[in-house]
Amino acid sequence: MSNAELLTAGIKLMVCGMGIVFVFLVIMIGAMNLLRVVLAPFADALDEKKAAAPAKQTDDLAVVAAAVAAVDLERNH
């Protein structure tokens, strides 16, 4: 095989591979949009569960208080 034939075969393979990737991405985008439409009715149910869940602010405040106490203890030690 000559260099020109090898180059032509390489370009064909590259175009084929890029085409396959492009088609896959188009299918993936279509599937994601389909899932968005199908799951849209359930989005409100998930939001209600998040709103009904208790806030973890007290746990966060306890962690912050412990960190401040540890820093204070280390500085004054």
N, CA, C and O atoms as a Tripos MOL2 file, in Angstrom:
@<TRIPOS>MOLECULE
protein
  308   307    77     0     0
PROTEIN
NO_CHARGES

@<TRIPOS>ATOM
      1 N           0.8510   -1.1840    0.0000 N.3       1 MET1
      2 CA          0.0000    0.0000    0.0000 C.3       1 MET1
      3 C           0.8890    1.2370    0.0000 C.2       1 MET1
      4 O           1.9160    1.3050    0.6760 O.2       1 MET1
      5 N           0.4620    2.1720   -0.7600 N.am      2 SER2
      6 CA          1.2310    3.4110   -0.8200 C.3       2 SER2
      7 C           0.7950    4.3490    0.3090 C.2       2 SER2
      8 O          -0.2030    4.1190    0.9920 O.2       2 SER2
      9 N           1.5590    5.3790    0.4710 N.am      3 ASN3
     10 CA          1.2460    6.3560    1.5190 C.3       3 ASN3
     11 C          -0.0960    7.0230    1.2800 C.2       3 ASN3
     12 O          -0.8300    7.3050    2.2270 O.2       3 ASN3
     13 N          -0.4190    7.2750    0.0250 N.am      4 ALA4
     14 CA         -1.6940    7.9190   -0.2960 C.3       4 ALA4
     15 C          -2.8670    7.0130    0.0720 C.2       4 ALA4
     16 O          -3.8830    7.4830    0.5830 O.2       4 ALA4
     17 N          -2.7240    5.7270   -0.1860 N.am      5 GLU5
     18 CA         -3.7980    4.7900    0.1600 C.3       5 GLU5
     19 C          -3.9580    4.6810    1.6770 C.2       5 GLU5
     20 O          -5.0780    4.6300    2.1850 O.2       5 GLU5
     21 N          -2.8370    4.6470    2.3940 N.am      6 LEU6
     22 CA         -2.8970    4.5950    3.8460 C.3       6 LEU6
     23 C          -3.5290    5.8560    4.4270 C.2       6 LEU6
     24 O          -4.3190    5.7920    5.3680 O.2       6 LEU6
     25 N          -3.1730    6.9920    3.8590 N.am      7 LEU7
     26 CA         -3.7520    8.2510    4.3180 C.3       7 LEU7
     27 C          -5.2540    8.2830    4.0580 C.2       7 LEU7
     28 O          -6.0260    8.7230    4.9090 O.2       7 LEU7
     29 N          -5.6630    7.8190    2.8870 N.am      8 THR8
     30 CA         -7.0880    7.7810    2.5550 C.3       8 THR8
     31 C          -7.8410    6.8450    3.4950 C.2       8 THR8
     32 O          -8.9280    7.1770    3.9670 O.2       8 THR8
     33 N          -7.2630    5.6740    3.7660 N.am      9 ALA9
     34 CA         -7.9100    4.7350    4.6830 C.3       9 ALA9
     35 C          -7.9950    5.3250    6.0860 C.2       9 ALA9
     36 O          -9.0040    5.1460    6.7690 O.2       9 ALA9
     37 N          -6.9580    6.0230    6.5240 N.am     10 GLY10
     38 CA         -6.9810    6.6580    7.8400 C.3      10 GLY10
     39 C          -8.0350    7.7360    7.9410 C.2      10 GLY10
     40 O          -8.7040    7.8590    8.9670 O.2      10 GLY10
     41 N          -8.1900    8.5180    6.8910 N.am     11 ILE11
     42 CA         -9.2100    9.5790    6.8890 C.3      11 ILE11
     43 C         -10.5990    8.9720    6.9060 C.2      11 ILE11
     44 O         -11.4830    9.4660    7.6050 O.2      11 ILE11
     45 N         -10.8050    7.8940    6.1350 N.am     12 LYS12
     46 CA        -12.1170    7.2210    6.1420 C.3      12 LYS12
     47 C         -12.4420    6.6880    7.5330 C.2      12 LYS12
     48 O         -13.5640    6.8290    8.0190 O.2      12 LYS12
     49 N         -11.4460    6.0740    8.1630 N.am     13 LEU13
     50 CA        -11.6530    5.5410    9.5170 C.3      13 LEU13
     51 C         -11.9540    6.6620   10.5000 C.2      13 LEU13
     52 O         -12.8180    6.5050   11.3620 O.2      13 LEU13
     53 N         -11.2630    7.7860   10.3910 N.am     14 MET14
     54 CA        -11.4930    8.9200   11.2760 C.3      14 MET14
     55 C         -12.9050    9.4640   11.1020 C.2      14 MET14
     56 O         -13.5950    9.7300   12.0860 O.2      14 MET14
     57 N         -13.3380    9.6310    9.8550 N.am     15 VAL15
     58 CA        -14.6840   10.1440    9.5880 C.3      15 VAL15
     59 C         -15.7430    9.1770   10.1090 C.2      15 VAL15
     60 O         -16.7530    9.6000   10.6710 O.2      15 VAL15
     61 N         -15.5090    7.8770    9.9190 N.am     16 CYS16
     62 CA        -16.4500    6.8720   10.4160 C.3      16 CYS16
     63 C         -16.5370    6.9380   11.9420 C.2      16 CYS16
     64 O         -17.6340    6.9140   12.5000 O.2      16 CYS16
     65 N         -15.4000    7.0200   12.6120 N.am     17 GLY17
     66 CA        -15.3930    7.0970   14.0700 C.3      17 GLY17
     67 C         -16.0600    8.3550   14.5870 C.2      17 GLY17
     68 O         -16.8200    8.3050   15.5530 O.2      17 GLY17
     69 N         -15.7840    9.4790   13.9550 N.am     18 MET18
     70 CA        -16.4110   10.7290   14.3760 C.3      18 MET18
     71 C         -17.9150   10.6910   14.1310 C.2      18 MET18
     72 O         -18.6910   11.2410   14.9120 O.2      18 MET18
     73 N         -18.3220   10.0400   13.0460 N.am     19 GLY19
     74 CA        -19.7530    9.8950   12.7630 C.3      19 GLY19
     75 C         -20.4500    9.0560   13.8170 C.2      19 GLY19
     76 O         -21.5530    9.3840   14.2540 O.2      19 GLY19
     77 N         -19.8030    7.9700   14.2250 N.am     20 ILE20
     78 CA        -20.3870    7.1110   15.2560 C.3      20 ILE20
     79 C         -20.5200    7.8780   16.5670 C.2      20 ILE20
     80 O         -21.5490    7.7800   17.2360 O.2      20 ILE20
     81 N         -19.5070    8.6320   16.9390 N.am     21 VAL21
     82 CA        -19.5690    9.4280   18.1770 C.3      21 VAL21
     83 C         -20.6680   10.4770   18.0760 C.2      21 VAL21
     84 O         -21.4010   10.6970   19.0400 O.2      21 VAL21
     85 N         -20.7900   11.1260   16.9240 N.am     22 PHE22
     86 CA        -21.8280   12.1410   16.7410 C.3      22 PHE22
     87 C         -23.2200   11.5300   16.8730 C.2      22 PHE22
     88 O         -24.0890   12.0900   17.5400 O.2      22 PHE22
     89 N         -23.4260   10.3850   16.2380 N.am     23 VAL23
     90 CA        -24.7330    9.7180   16.3160 C.3      23 VAL23
     91 C         -25.0300    9.3120   17.7610 C.2      23 VAL23
     92 O         -26.1550    9.4800   18.2310 O.2      23 VAL23
     93 N         -24.0360    8.7830   18.4620 N.am     24 PHE24
     94 CA        -24.2310    8.4190   19.8610 C.3      24 PHE24
     95 C         -24.6270    9.6350   20.6940 C.2      24 PHE24
     96 O         -25.5410    9.5490   21.5140 O.2      24 PHE24
     97 N         -23.9570   10.7560   20.4940 N.am     25 LEU25
     98 CA        -24.2740   11.9590   21.2680 C.3      25 LEU25
     99 C         -25.6860   12.4590   20.9680 C.2      25 LEU25
    100 O         -26.3970   12.9010   21.8710 O.2      25 LEU25
    101 N         -26.0870   12.3890   19.7130 N.am     26 VAL26
    102 CA        -27.4500   12.8070   19.3520 C.3      26 VAL26
    103 C         -28.4720   11.8990   20.0280 C.2      26 VAL26
    104 O         -29.4820   12.3780   20.5450 O.2      26 VAL26
    105 N         -28.2150   10.5860   20.0290 N.am     27 ILE27
    106 CA        -29.1230    9.6490   20.6900 C.3      27 ILE27
    107 C         -29.1600    9.9110   22.1880 C.2      27 ILE27
    108 O         -30.2280    9.8580   22.7990 O.2      27 ILE27
    109 N         -28.0090   10.1920   22.7880 N.am     28 MET28
    110 CA        -27.9540   10.4570   24.2210 C.3      28 MET28
    111 C         -28.7270   11.7260   24.5800 C.2      28 MET28
    112 O         -29.4410   11.7490   25.5830 O.2      28 MET28
    113 N         -28.5930   12.7720   23.7790 N.am     29 ILE29
    114 CA        -29.3370   14.0060   24.0380 C.3      29 ILE29
    115 C         -30.8340   13.7620   23.9070 C.2      29 ILE29
    116 O         -31.6240   14.2680   24.7030 O.2      29 ILE29
    117 N         -31.2160   12.9910   22.9070 N.am     30 GLY30
    118 CA        -32.6360   12.6440   22.7440 C.3      30 GLY30
    119 C         -33.1640   11.8620   23.9310 C.2      30 GLY30
    120 O         -34.2720   12.1190   24.4000 O.2      30 GLY30
    121 N         -32.3800   10.9040   24.4260 N.am     31 ALA31
    122 CA        -32.8050   10.1140   25.5820 C.3      31 ALA31
    123 C         -32.9240   10.9890   26.8200 C.2      31 ALA31
    124 O         -33.8520   10.8160   27.6110 O.2      31 ALA31
    125 N         -31.9960   11.9290   26.9990 N.am     32 MET32
    126 CA        -32.0690   12.8190   28.1580 C.3      32 MET32
    127 C         -33.2970   13.7210   28.0860 C.2      32 MET32
    128 O         -33.9500   13.9570   29.1030 O.2      32 MET32
    129 N         -33.6140   14.2210   26.9110 N.am     33 ASN33
    130 CA        -34.8100   15.0500   26.7650 C.3      33 ASN33
    131 C         -36.0730   14.2270   26.9860 C.2      33 ASN33
    132 O         -37.0350   14.7150   27.5790 O.2      33 ASN33
    133 N         -36.0790   12.9830   26.5140 N.am     34 LEU34
    134 CA        -37.2280   12.1110   26.7350 C.3      34 LEU34
    135 C         -37.4100   11.8360   28.2220 C.2      34 LEU34
    136 O         -38.5360   11.8610   28.7190 O.2      34 LEU34
    137 N         -36.3240   11.5740   28.9390 N.am     35 LEU35
    138 CA        -36.4200   11.3510   30.3770 C.3      35 LEU35
    139 C         -36.9000   12.5990   31.1080 C.2      35 LEU35
    140 O         -37.6450   12.5030   32.0830 O.2      35 LEU35
    141 N         -36.4760   13.7660   30.6410 N.am     36 ARG36
    142 CA        -36.9340   15.0090   31.2670 C.3      36 ARG36
    143 C         -38.4450   15.1350   31.1450 C.2      36 ARG36
    144 O         -39.1160   15.5410   32.0930 O.2      36 ARG36
    145 N         -38.9790   14.7890   29.9810 N.am     37 VAL37
    146 CA        -40.4200   14.8810   29.7720 C.3      37 VAL37
    147 C         -41.1550   13.8120   30.5720 C.2      37 VAL37
    148 O         -42.1940   14.0890   31.1710 O.2      37 VAL37
    149 N         -40.6210   12.5910   30.5860 N.am     38 VAL38
    150 CA        -41.2890   11.4890   31.2780 C.3      38 VAL38
    151 C         -41.2720   11.6880   32.7890 C.2      38 VAL38
    152 O         -42.2520   11.3740   33.4640 O.2      38 VAL38
    153 N         -40.1710   12.2060   33.3270 N.am     39 LEU39
    154 CA        -40.0410   12.3410   34.7760 C.3      39 LEU39
    155 C         -40.5290   13.6790   35.3220 C.2      39 LEU39
    156 O         -40.4890   13.8910   36.5340 O.2      39 LEU39
    157 N         -40.9790   14.5690   34.4760 N.am     40 ALA40
    158 CA        -41.4440   15.8850   34.9230 C.3      40 ALA40
    159 C         -42.5750   15.7940   35.9520 C.2      40 ALA40
    160 O         -42.5670   16.5680   36.9090 O.2      40 ALA40
    161 N         -43.5500   14.8830   35.8020 N.am     41 PRO41
    162 CA        -44.6090   14.8190   36.8210 C.3      41 PRO41
    163 C         -44.1000   14.4340   38.2050 C.2      41 PRO41
    164 O         -44.7280   14.7760   39.2070 O.2      41 PRO41
    165 N         -42.9830   13.7340   38.2760 N.am     42 PHE42
    166 CA        -42.4640   13.2870   39.5600 C.3      42 PHE42
    167 C         -41.5700   14.3300   40.2240 C.2      42 PHE42
    168 O         -41.1780   14.1530   41.3770 O.2      42 PHE42
    169 N         -41.2450   15.4000   39.5310 N.am     43 ALA43
    170 CA        -40.3560   16.4270   40.0920 C.3      43 ALA43
    171 C         -41.0110   17.1140   41.2820 C.2      43 ALA43
    172 O         -40.3330   17.4270   42.2600 O.2      43 ALA43
    173 N         -42.3150   17.3550   41.2160 N.am     44 ASP44
    174 CA        -43.0170   18.0000   42.3220 C.3      44 ASP44
    175 C         -43.0080   17.1170   43.5610 C.2      44 ASP44
    176 O         -42.8910   17.6210   44.6780 O.2      44 ASP44
    177 N         -43.1290   15.8120   43.3800 N.am     45 ALA45
    178 CA        -43.1160   14.9030   44.5230 C.3      45 ALA45
    179 C         -41.7690   14.9410   45.2220 C.2      45 ALA45
    180 O         -41.7080   14.8860   46.4500 O.2      45 ALA45
    181 N         -40.6920   15.0340   44.4600 N.am     46 LEU46
    182 CA        -39.3690   15.1080   45.0690 C.3      46 LEU46
    183 C         -39.1800   16.4270   45.8120 C.2      46 LEU46
    184 O         -38.5640   16.4550   46.8780 O.2      46 LEU46
    185 N         -39.7050   17.5210   45.2570 N.am     47 ASP47
    186 CA        -39.5870   18.8120   45.9270 C.3      47 ASP47
    187 C         -40.3550   18.8200   47.2390 C.2      47 ASP47
    188 O         -39.9000   19.4190   48.2130 O.2      47 ASP47
    189 N         -41.5240   18.1600   47.2830 N.am     48 GLU48
    190 CA        -42.3110   18.1060   48.5060 C.3      48 GLU48
    191 C         -41.5770   17.3180   49.5850 C.2      48 GLU48
    192 O         -41.6320   17.6770   50.7610 O.2      48 GLU48
    193 N         -40.8870   16.2420   49.1920 N.am     49 LYS49
    194 CA        -40.1380   15.4550   50.1740 C.3      49 LYS49
    195 C         -38.9900   16.2680   50.7470 C.2      49 LYS49
    196 O         -38.7010   16.1710   51.9390 O.2      49 LYS49
    197 N         -38.3330   17.0630   49.9210 N.am     50 LYS50
    198 CA        -37.2350   17.8970   50.4110 C.3      50 LYS50
    199 C         -37.7500   18.9670   51.3610 C.2      50 LYS50
    200 O         -37.1030   19.2750   52.3620 O.2      50 LYS50
    201 N         -38.9080   19.5320   51.0530 N.am     51 ALA51
    202 CA        -39.4740   20.5830   51.8990 C.3      51 ALA51
    203 C         -39.9330   19.9990   53.2290 C.2      51 ALA51
    204 O         -39.8560   20.6690   54.2590 O.2      51 ALA51
    205 N         -40.4110   18.7530   53.2160 N.am     52 ALA52
    206 CA        -40.9140   18.1410   54.4410 C.3      52 ALA52
    207 C         -39.7890   17.6320   55.3300 C.2      52 ALA52
    208 O         -39.9950   17.4370   56.5280 O.2      52 ALA52
    209 N         -38.6220   17.4180   54.7780 N.am     53 ALA53
    210 CA        -37.4990   16.9060   55.5650 C.3      53 ALA53
    211 C         -37.0190   17.9770   56.5410 C.2      53 ALA53
    212 O         -36.9810   19.1570   56.1930 O.2      53 ALA53
    213 N         -36.6520   17.5790   57.7590 N.am     54 PRO54
    214 CA        -36.1820   18.5720   58.7330 C.3      54 PRO54
    215 C         -34.8360   19.1510   58.3060 C.2      54 PRO54
    216 O         -34.0120   18.4790   57.6860 O.2      54 PRO54
    217 N         -34.6500   20.3920   58.6530 N.am     55 ALA55
    218 CA        -33.4030   21.0690   58.2890 C.3      55 ALA55
    219 C         -32.2710   20.5610   59.1610 C.2      55 ALA55
    220 O         -32.4770   20.2690   60.3390 O.2      55 ALA55
    221 N         -31.0920   20.4550   58.6030 N.am     56 LYS56
    222 CA        -29.9350   19.9770   59.3450 C.3      56 LYS56
    223 C         -29.0910   21.1450   59.8480 C.2      56 LYS56
    224 O         -27.8810   21.0130   60.0340 O.2      56 LYS56
    225 N         -29.7260   22.2640   60.0620 N.am     57 GLN57
    226 CA        -28.9980   23.4490   60.4880 C.3      57 GLN57
    227 C         -28.4100   23.2520   61.8880 C.2      57 GLN57
    228 O         -27.3150   23.7360   62.1750 O.2      57 GLN57
    229 N         -29.1280   22.5490   62.7490 N.am     58 THR58
    230 CA        -28.6140   22.3500   64.0990 C.3      58 THR58
    231 C         -27.3380   21.5290   64.0710 C.2      58 THR58
    232 O         -26.4190   21.8040   64.8430 O.2      58 THR58
    233 N         -27.2540   20.5230   63.1980 N.am     59 ASP59
    234 CA        -26.0320   19.7350   63.0790 C.3      59 ASP59
    235 C         -24.8910   20.6050   62.5690 C.2      59 ASP59
    236 O         -23.7630   20.4990   63.0500 O.2      59 ASP59
    237 N         -25.1800   21.4570   61.6060 N.am     60 ASP60
    238 CA        -24.1550   22.3480   61.0700 C.3      60 ASP60
    239 C         -23.6580   23.3120   62.1410 C.2      60 ASP60
    240 O         -22.4580   23.5690   62.2380 O.2      60 ASP60
    241 N         -24.5680   23.8390   62.9350 N.am     61 LEU61
    242 CA        -24.1680   24.7600   63.9950 C.3      61 LEU61
    243 C         -23.3320   24.0590   65.0450 C.2      61 LEU61
    244 O         -22.4060   24.6520   65.5980 O.2      61 LEU61
    245 N         -23.6460   22.8050   65.3270 N.am     62 ALA62
    246 CA        -22.8600   22.0550   66.3010 C.3      62 ALA62
    247 C         -21.4410   21.8250   65.7870 C.2      62 ALA62
    248 O         -20.4830   21.9030   66.5560 O.2      62 ALA62
    249 N         -21.3010   21.5450   64.5080 N.am     63 VAL63
    250 CA        -19.9780   21.3400   63.9170 C.3      63 VAL63
    251 C         -19.1850   22.6390   63.9570 C.2      63 VAL63
    252 O         -18.0000   22.6330   64.2910 O.2      63 VAL63
    253 N         -19.8250   23.7400   63.6220 N.am     64 VAL64
    254 CA        -19.1440   25.0360   63.6500 C.3      64 VAL64
    255 C         -18.7250   25.3770   65.0760 C.2      64 VAL64
    256 O         -17.6160   25.8600   65.3020 O.2      64 VAL64
    257 N         -19.6060   25.1290   66.0300 N.am     65 ALA65
    258 CA        -19.2730   25.4240   67.4310 C.3      65 ALA65
    259 C         -18.0970   24.5720   67.8950 C.2      65 ALA65
    260 O         -17.2190   25.0640   68.6040 O.2      65 ALA65
    261 N         -18.0700   23.3060   67.5050 N.am     66 ALA66
    262 CA        -16.9580   22.4320   67.8870 C.3      66 ALA66
    263 C         -15.6540   22.8990   67.2460 C.2      66 ALA66
    264 O         -14.6010   22.8600   67.8830 O.2      66 ALA66
    265 N         -15.7160   23.3380   66.0010 N.am     67 ALA67
    266 CA        -14.5150   23.8250   65.3250 C.3      67 ALA67
    267 C         -14.0020   25.0960   65.9790 C.2      67 ALA67
    268 O         -12.7960   25.2460   66.1740 O.2      67 ALA67
    269 N         -14.8910   26.0040   66.3170 N.am     68 VAL68
    270 CA        -14.4830   27.2490   66.9730 C.3      68 VAL68
    271 C         -13.8840   26.9500   68.3570 C.2      68 VAL68
    272 O         -12.8950   27.5660   68.7520 O.2      68 VAL68
    273 N         -14.4750   26.0220   69.0730 N.am     69 ALA69
    274 CA        -13.9370   25.6590   70.3930 C.3      69 ALA69
    275 C         -12.5590   25.0340   70.2690 C.2      69 ALA69
    276 O         -11.6760   25.3090   71.0810 O.2      69 ALA69
    277 N         -12.3680   24.1870   69.2490 N.am     70 ALA70
    278 CA        -11.0600   23.5570   69.0490 C.3      70 ALA70
    279 C          -9.9850   24.5710   68.6960 C.2      70 ALA70
    280 O          -8.8580   24.4820   69.1830 O.2      70 ALA70
    281 N         -10.3280   25.5340   67.8520 N.am     71 VAL71
    282 CA         -9.3720   26.5780   67.4830 C.3      71 VAL71
    283 C          -9.0500   27.4420   68.6910 C.2      71 VAL71
    284 O          -7.8870   27.7690   68.9280 O.2      71 VAL71
    285 N         -10.0580   27.8090   69.4480 N.am     72 ASP72
    286 CA         -9.8550   28.6150   70.6320 C.3      72 ASP72
    287 C          -8.9860   27.8960   71.6610 C.2      72 ASP72
    288 O          -8.0960   28.4950   72.2650 O.2      72 ASP72
    289 N          -9.2540   26.6100   71.8510 N.am     73 LEU73
    290 CA         -8.4620   25.8160   72.7850 C.3      73 LEU73
    291 C          -6.9990   25.7290   72.3300 C.2      73 LEU73
    292 O          -6.0890   25.8130   73.1550 O.2      73 LEU73
    293 N          -6.7730   25.5630   71.0480 N.am     74 GLU74
    294 CA         -5.4170   25.4480   70.5280 C.3      74 GLU74
    295 C          -4.6730   26.7730   70.6490 C.2      74 GLU74
    296 O          -3.4810   26.7820   70.9570 O.2      74 GLU74
    297 N          -5.3470   27.8750   70.4150 N.am     75 ARG75
    298 CA         -4.6780   29.1920   70.4980 C.3      75 ARG75
    299 C          -4.3460   29.5310   71.9540 C.2      75 ARG75
    300 O          -3.3170   30.1520   72.2210 O.2      75 ARG75
    301 N          -5.1870   29.1380   72.8790 N.am     76 ASN76
    302 CA         -4.9810   29.4910   74.2840 C.3      76 ASN76
    303 C          -4.1530   28.4490   75.0200 C.2      76 ASN76
    304 O          -3.8460   28.6490   76.1950 O.2      76 ASN76
    305 N          -3.7970   27.4020   74.4130 N.am     77 HIS77
    306 CA         -3.0390   26.3210   75.0540 C.3      77 HIS77
    307 C          -1.6100   26.6210   75.1440 C.2      77 HIS77
    308 O          -0.8400   25.8100   75.6570 O.2      77 HIS77
@<TRIPOS>BOND
     1     1     2 1
     2     2     3 1
     3     3     4 2
     4     3     5 am
     5     5     6 1
     6     6     7 1
     7     7     8 2
     8     7     9 am
     9     9    10 1
    10    10    11 1
    11    11    12 2
    12    11    13 am
    13    13    14 1
    14    14    15 1
    15    15    16 2
    16    15    17 am
    17    17    18 1
    18    18    19 1
    19    19    20 2
    20    19    21 am
    21    21    22 1
    22    22    23 1
    23    23    24 2
    24    23    25 am
    25    25    26 1
    26    26    27 1
    27    27    28 2
    28    27    29 am
    29    29    30 1
    30    30    31 1
    31    31    32 2
    32    31    33 am
    33    33    34 1
    34    34    35 1
    35    35    36 2
    36    35    37 am
    37    37    38 1
    38    38    39 1
    39    39    40 2
    40    39    41 am
    41    41    42 1
    42    42    43 1
    43    43    44 2
    44    43    45 am
    45    45    46 1
    46    46    47 1
    47    47    48 2
    48    47    49 am
    49    49    50 1
    50    50    51 1
    51    51    52 2
    52    51    53 am
    53    53    54 1
    54    54    55 1
    55    55    56 2
    56    55    57 am
    57    57    58 1
    58    58    59 1
    59    59    60 2
    60    59    61 am
    61    61    62 1
    62    62    63 1
    63    63    64 2
    64    63    65 am
    65    65    66 1
    66    66    67 1
    67    67    68 2
    68    67    69 am
    69    69    70 1
    70    70    71 1
    71    71    72 2
    72    71    73 am
    73    73    74 1
    74    74    75 1
    75    75    76 2
    76    75    77 am
    77    77    78 1
    78    78    79 1
    79    79    80 2
    80    79    81 am
    81    81    82 1
    82    82    83 1
    83    83    84 2
    84    83    85 am
    85    85    86 1
    86    86    87 1
    87    87    88 2
    88    87    89 am
    89    89    90 1
    90    90    91 1
    91    91    92 2
    92    91    93 am
    93    93    94 1
    94    94    95 1
    95    95    96 2
    96    95    97 am
    97    97    98 1
    98    98    99 1
    99    99   100 2
   100    99   101 am
   101   101   102 1
   102   102   103 1
   103   103   104 2
   104   103   105 am
   105   105   106 1
   106   106   107 1
   107   107   108 2
   108   107   109 am
   109   109   110 1
   110   110   111 1
   111   111   112 2
   112   111   113 am
   113   113   114 1
   114   114   115 1
   115   115   116 2
   116   115   117 am
   117   117   118 1
   118   118   119 1
   119   119   120 2
   120   119   121 am
   121   121   122 1
   122   122   123 1
   123   123   124 2
   124   123   125 am
   125   125   126 1
   126   126   127 1
   127   127   128 2
   128   127   129 am
   129   129   130 1
   130   130   131 1
   131   131   132 2
   132   131   133 am
   133   133   134 1
   134   134   135 1
   135   135   136 2
   136   135   137 am
   137   137   138 1
   138   138   139 1
   139   139   140 2
   140   139   141 am
   141   141   142 1
   142   142   143 1
   143   143   144 2
   144   143   145 am
   145   145   146 1
   146   146   147 1
   147   147   148 2
   148   147   149 am
   149   149   150 1
   150   150   151 1
   151   151   152 2
   152   151   153 am
   153   153   154 1
   154   154   155 1
   155   155   156 2
   156   155   157 am
   157   157   158 1
   158   158   159 1
   159   159   160 2
   160   159   161 am
   161   161   162 1
   162   162   163 1
   163   163   164 2
   164   163   165 am
   165   165   166 1
   166   166   167 1
   167   167   168 2
   168   167   169 am
   169   169   170 1
   170   170   171 1
   171   171   172 2
   172   171   173 am
   173   173   174 1
   174   174   175 1
   175   175   176 2
   176   175   177 am
   177   177   178 1
   178   178   179 1
   179   179   180 2
   180   179   181 am
   181   181   182 1
   182   182   183 1
   183   183   184 2
   184   183   185 am
   185   185   186 1
   186   186   187 1
   187   187   188 2
   188   187   189 am
   189   189   190 1
   190   190   191 1
   191   191   192 2
   192   191   193 am
   193   193   194 1
   194   194   195 1
   195   195   196 2
   196   195   197 am
   197   197   198 1
   198   198   199 1
   199   199   200 2
   200   199   201 am
   201   201   202 1
   202   202   203 1
   203   203   204 2
   204   203   205 am
   205   205   206 1
   206   206   207 1
   207   207   208 2
   208   207   209 am
   209   209   210 1
   210   210   211 1
   211   211   212 2
   212   211   213 am
   213   213   214 1
   214   214   215 1
   215   215   216 2
   216   215   217 am
   217   217   218 1
   218   218   219 1
   219   219   220 2
   220   219   221 am
   221   221   222 1
   222   222   223 1
   223   223   224 2
   224   223   225 am
   225   225   226 1
   226   226   227 1
   227   227   228 2
   228   227   229 am
   229   229   230 1
   230   230   231 1
   231   231   232 2
   232   231   233 am
   233   233   234 1
   234   234   235 1
   235   235   236 2
   236   235   237 am
   237   237   238 1
   238   238   239 1
   239   239   240 2
   240   239   241 am
   241   241   242 1
   242   242   243 1
   243   243   244 2
   244   243   245 am
   245   245   246 1
   246   246   247 1
   247   247   248 2
   248   247   249 am
   249   249   250 1
   250   250   251 1
   251   251   252 2
   252   251   253 am
   253   253   254 1
   254   254   255 1
   255   255   256 2
   256   255   257 am
   257   257   258 1
   258   258   259 1
   259   259   260 2
   260   259   261 am
   261   261   262 1
   262   262   263 1
   263   263   264 2
   264   263   265 am
   265   265   266 1
   266   266   267 1
   267   267   268 2
   268   267   269 am
   269   269   270 1
   270   270   271 1
   271   271   272 2
   272   271   273 am
   273   273   274 1
   274   274   275 1
   275   275   276 2
   276   275   277 am
   277   277   278 1
   278   278   279 1
   279   279   280 2
   280   279   281 am
   281   281   282 1
   282   282   283 1
   283   283   284 2
   284   283   285 am
   285   285   286 1
   286   286   287 1
   287   287   288 2
   288   287   289 am
   289   289   290 1
   290   290   291 1
   291   291   292 2
   292   291   293 am
   293   293   294 1
   294   294   295 1
   295   295   296 2
   296   295   297 am
   297   297   298 1
   298   298   299 1
   299   299   300 2
   300   299   301 am
   301   301   302 1
   302   302   303 1
   303   303   304 2
   304   303   305 am
   305   305   306 1
   306   306   307 1
   307   307   308 2
@<TRIPOS>SUBSTRUCTURE
     1 MET1         2 RESIDUE 1 A MET
     2 SER2         6 RESIDUE 1 A SER
     3 ASN3        10 RESIDUE 1 A ASN
     4 ALA4        14 RESIDUE 1 A ALA
     5 GLU5        18 RESIDUE 1 A GLU
     6 LEU6        22 RESIDUE 1 A LEU
     7 LEU7        26 RESIDUE 1 A LEU
     8 THR8        30 RESIDUE 1 A THR
     9 ALA9        34 RESIDUE 1 A ALA
    10 GLY10       38 RESIDUE 1 A GLY
    11 ILE11       42 RESIDUE 1 A ILE
    12 LYS12       46 RESIDUE 1 A LYS
    13 LEU13       50 RESIDUE 1 A LEU
    14 MET14       54 RESIDUE 1 A MET
    15 VAL15       58 RESIDUE 1 A VAL
    16 CYS16       62 RESIDUE 1 A CYS
    17 GLY17       66 RESIDUE 1 A GLY
    18 MET18       70 RESIDUE 1 A MET
    19 GLY19       74 RESIDUE 1 A GLY
    20 ILE20       78 RESIDUE 1 A ILE
    21 VAL21       82 RESIDUE 1 A VAL
    22 PHE22       86 RESIDUE 1 A PHE
    23 VAL23       90 RESIDUE 1 A VAL
    24 PHE24       94 RESIDUE 1 A PHE
    25 LEU25       98 RESIDUE 1 A LEU
    26 VAL26      102 RESIDUE 1 A VAL
    27 ILE27      106 RESIDUE 1 A ILE
    28 MET28      110 RESIDUE 1 A MET
    29 ILE29      114 RESIDUE 1 A ILE
    30 GLY30      118 RESIDUE 1 A GLY
    31 ALA31      122 RESIDUE 1 A ALA
    32 MET32      126 RESIDUE 1 A MET
    33 ASN33      130 RESIDUE 1 A ASN
    34 LEU34      134 RESIDUE 1 A LEU
    35 LEU35      138 RESIDUE 1 A LEU
    36 ARG36      142 RESIDUE 1 A ARG
    37 VAL37      146 RESIDUE 1 A VAL
    38 VAL38      150 RESIDUE 1 A VAL
    39 LEU39      154 RESIDUE 1 A LEU
    40 ALA40      158 RESIDUE 1 A ALA
    41 PRO41      162 RESIDUE 1 A PRO
    42 PHE42      166 RESIDUE 1 A PHE
    43 ALA43      170 RESIDUE 1 A ALA
    44 ASP44      174 RESIDUE 1 A ASP
    45 ALA45      178 RESIDUE 1 A ALA
    46 LEU46      182 RESIDUE 1 A LEU
    47 ASP47      186 RESIDUE 1 A ASP
    48 GLU48      190 RESIDUE 1 A GLU
    49 LYS49      194 RESIDUE 1 A LYS
    50 LYS50      198 RESIDUE 1 A LYS
    51 ALA51      202 RESIDUE 1 A ALA
    52 ALA52      206 RESIDUE 1 A ALA
    53 ALA53      210 RESIDUE 1 A ALA
    54 PRO54      214 RESIDUE 1 A PRO
    55 ALA55      218 RESIDUE 1 A ALA
    56 LYS56      222 RESIDUE 1 A LYS
    57 GLN57      226 RESIDUE 1 A GLN
    58 THR58      230 RESIDUE 1 A THR
    59 ASP59      234 RESIDUE 1 A ASP
    60 ASP60      238 RESIDUE 1 A ASP
    61 LEU61      242 RESIDUE 1 A LEU
    62 ALA62      246 RESIDUE 1 A ALA
    63 VAL63      250 RESIDUE 1 A VAL
    64 VAL64      254 RESIDUE 1 A VAL
    65 ALA65      258 RESIDUE 1 A ALA
    66 ALA66      262 RESIDUE 1 A ALA
    67 ALA67      266 RESIDUE 1 A ALA
    68 VAL68      270 RESIDUE 1 A VAL
    69 ALA69      274 RESIDUE 1 A ALA
    70 ALA70      278 RESIDUE 1 A ALA
    71 VAL71      282 RESIDUE 1 A VAL
    72 ASP72      286 RESIDUE 1 A ASP
    73 LEU73      290 RESIDUE 1 A LEU
    74 GLU74      294 RESIDUE 1 A GLU
    75 ARG75      298 RESIDUE 1 A ARG
    76 ASN76      302 RESIDUE 1 A ASN
    77 HIS77      306 RESIDUE 1 A HIS
